[in-house]
């Protein structure tokens, strides 16, 4: 009888031990999976932060995204307190946030994308930035008015990525002498700007200036609207200038080629 009881006790202890081990392994596996997901998320947000600088010409939204990165890394450290990699990543994120907040830091605006795929990627980044802003506002990290201001800024950048990219493609075509193709890009850019519901004086101005280009009254967009001047036809060397016989808007193809 004692042997049976002892055997049952040993079996029970074994089952408890196995259960504890399995529970620890399961918890460790779940933590590892969660850390892997968060690591991927942090990488995406860091890529997003870098992209936003050129897409908006401002560091304000980039700084908020970096704050989200820092908060996420701090959460990861609670799951893996001894990780030196997380310490280094956190230090780098804090350093970057401090760097772009400094008075000496300046950023550039460049929205000319080379293809439909890169335009879509840039617009995805802008949409993701909006999601992060809404998340932080819902969590009480930023004020509603501040978020709304930045959302408007992102909406403008979202439109301009496609419009400015098409203008850039038009400039490149005109510079190599393909005026018809260039004008088709200008027309497509104007139509995109006209189709947007954004209420902004800049949108009306760029529509007007594109009309002036199509009417051969100007060669490029004013620098205030498009500081990306490196492709401007009027800045091209004389040997690259298009022929003076520029088509009127009525000669444009109905459907411009893809960027």
Buried (B, 14 or more C-beta within 10 A) or exposed (E): EEEEEEEEEEEEEEEEEEEEEEEEEEEEEEEEEBBEEBBEBBEEBBEBBEBBBBBBBBBBBBBBBBBBBBBBBEEBBEBBEEBEEBEEBBEEBBEBBEEBEEEEEEBEBBBBBEEEEBBEBBBEBBEBBBEBBEEBBEEEBBEEEBBEBBBEBBBBBBBBBBBBBBBBBBBBBBBBEBBBBBBBBBBBBBBBBEEBEBEEEBBEBBBEBBBBBBEBEBBBBEEEBBBBEEBBBEEBEEEEBBEEEBBEBEEBEEEBEEB
